Each structure stands twice: as C-alpha cells, then as structure tokens.
Amino acid sequence: MRVALLSYRSEPHCGGQGVYVRHLSRGLAELGHEVEVFSGQPYPVLDSRVRLTKVPSLDLYRQPDPFRTPRHSEIRDATDLLELATMWTAGFPEPRTFSRRVAKLLHARADEFDLVHDNQSLGNALLSLQRAGIPLVATVHHPITRDRTTDLAAATGWRQLTLRRWYGFVRMQARVARQLPELLTVSGCSADDISDDFAVPRDKIRVVPLGVDTAVFRPPERPRVPGRIVAVASADVPLKGVRHLLEAVAKLRTERDVELTLVTRLISGGPTERLISELAIGDIVHTVSGVSDAELAGLLASAEVACVPSLYEGFSLPTVEAMACGTPLVVSRAGALPEVVGADGECADLVPAGDTESLARTVAAQLDDPERRARMGAAGRQRVLRYYSWTSVAAATAECYAEAIERMKTACRSESWATKGTRC
C-alpha cells in the first residue's frame, strides 16, 4: 500500500509522536509498503526507505525562543495568520493549521496514495480528504482532555483562564474523532477514555499497542550503577508526576546513596528546576536531553530501578523500553500503566499515583533486594518479547489500513458517495 503518514510535530528523541512515526514507518517499509511522512517542525528522524515531506509551520514554539514573533516576511498565507493570531490569543494552533496545510498538499496528490494515516492532529481540514473518497485512519494515543484536567487542577487564577484557551483545540479533535469510521489507539485504557471523553462508540476504537526495538533496548553487559534511578518524562508537565519522584528522592537520599537521572529538557527557571533547588538535591539529580535511542537504552540499562510516576498515561513507551532493558520498575497505578506492566510485582511495583511516601518506600524496597530486582527485570524483558514489537505493530496497523480501504470502496459504491467522493 501507498501510505501518507501525518504528524503535526515529530520531536525525534522525546515525546511519543516522533518516536511512533519513526518506528511505525520503518516497520511498514519493512513489510513492503511505501510510506511518506508529512510532518511539521520539529521534523522526525526516519529510516532511509521512508520519504519525508516537510510541512513547515511558523515554528512558534521552537527552542530557544518559544512564543516568538515571526518576521513579516515569514507570513505566507491565511493559515499563517491564523496560526499567529491563535498563539497571540493564548491558543495552541498547530493541530488545526497543520491539517489545513497538509490537506491542501494531499488533495493535489490524491492519486499517489491509497490511504492517509493521521497521528493525533485530528484537524477539521482532514475530513475534506474523507469526503473526497480518500481512506482516512487516525491514531489517538490518549485524549488530551486528560492533560487539560491535570493542568487545570495544578493552576490557579489567571493561569486557569489561559490554559482553557490553550486547550481549545481539544473540542475540534473530539468533533473530528466522532466523524471518523474507526480510530486506533495504544491501550484498552486509552480506548475507554477516548470513548468517554470524545463520545466515540467503543466498538469504533481499535487497540494496537506500541513497540520497542529489542535489539537496541536490551539488558546491560556490564554491572548496573548502584543506587541509580532513571525516569523518562516531560518534567515540567504536571501530568507526568515528576514532582512526586523528586520529593521521594529527597527522602531517599537521607537514608542511602542514590542518584536520579531525568531524561527531559527542563524549562530554565521552571517549576522542576526550582523544586530541585528547594529540595537541595541538585548534586544527585542529573538531566539529559536529545539522546539517541542507543544512549537512552544505555541509561535505562545502567539503572537499578526505573520510575514512571505519572498521574496518567495512555501507554508509556519509556515503560516498555525499561522492561526491554531488564530494568525493574516502580510505576503509578494510573491510566494504562497497570495494563502495560502486568500484575503487580511481576515486572513492576505499582504505587498510588501522587503518593510520595509510597513511591519512596517502594523504591527503597527494590534497591534493598537485588534478587527480586533481577527476577522482575527478567520478567519484564520476556513480557516485551512476547507482546511489544514494532514488527507486530506495523502488521496490525496494515490490517487496519486494508479494512479502511475496503470500507471506502464499499461507501463509494453507494449512491450517496458516488456524487461526493472525487476518487470514487
């Protein structure tokens, strides 16, 4: 099949969208499909067999100058004006504006693709592709309503007002999701939440979990670093629960030698940086960002314990990556995390989300029991080999593509689509 895979932003080394696009497109190419990725900034790192078409935005949130004001010469059309005006009025424009740009490109090249697969943007303009008779599939990793709820709970005063405006695009995503014949998501938990929050019938949502490269993410060949804890999370996002992990580490360091490596990019002067200073743990907390898969695998494999303290996760690829490295976990009993790691105590210890005391106590117990850590790590590796590989993810996704194409052919044969679908 000839597949157009869409992603409005594709940070290659952090954030699930860029990782998903990179590995899924490679897996599809290995199965013999032709894949072209259409992405806004930041652009993904792709396999040599996958073509990248850049769909440039104004890149208003780029580092090191987020919320920048573009030069007049950068404004090209009405979509650029919409993007700038939405940012200036505290909204997040990228899902909407990306979909407008990419829909225009795809209408002009409709005969080159058998199917379009949208990754999480769910912009209004994509529905024009479906009306034109182009099969459309969309992946929703989890409903952004969950991020909105957590962020609003952590905010006060005027910050709540700006957050409500920022998350205004979620209403659009829910409307678009309801008009698609089928959605893909990564866990049963996410499927239930999408159904509840977006009012999509549960039988229209198919679960295809994420995968991991087990040749890269593998157990270490050298001893692990004593007392090392690793967490991969967007540290300044309240949903990720990093605050509770930092407080737990501060408690642990009074009892034993520990160190924490956070794989994240901190906001200079932001809440996480301030908390590290307040807790006086800057000497044992290290942050890294922009690491390659091999470097991330090395970090996870070097740890005695990996932590996922999130208040919600629709799947959590870092959890699977840690299991692939044979690293035992302490994770929150939240979202899809219990679904991903299996029974409590098998590959991971489950703790109540947001419970600093329980997190500290459970990490300490793991650090004190090397035999149990080894047993849990081995079980995690076996669980990944059994359930989570990109080859199986690509094959299951391709099955969904074939069904979507056949569904569109059936619709095109009906009288209502014969006049509407330009490809029918």
Buried (B, 14 or more C-beta within 10 A) or exposed (E): BEBBBBBBBBBBBBBBBBBBBBBBBBBBBBBEBBBBBBBBBBBBBBBEEBEBBEBEBBBBBEEEEEEEEBEEEEBEEEBBEBBBEBBEEBBBBBBBBBBBBBBBEBBEEBEEBBBBBBBBBBBBBBBBBBEBBBBBBBBBBBBBBBBBBBBBEBBEEEEBEBBBEBBBBBEBBBBBBEBBBBBBBBBBBBBBBBBEBBEBEEEBBBBBBBBBBBEBBBBBEEEBBEBBBBBBBBBBBBBBBBBBBBBBBBBBBEEEEBBBBBBBBBEEEEBBBEBBEEBEBEEBBBBBEEBEBEEBBBBBBBBBBBBBBBBBBBBBBBBBBBBBBBBBBBBBBBBBBBBBBBEEBBBBBBBEBBBBEBBBBBBBEBBEEEEBBEBBBBBBBBBBEEBBBBBBBBBBBBEBBEBBBEEBBEBBEEEEBEEBBEBB
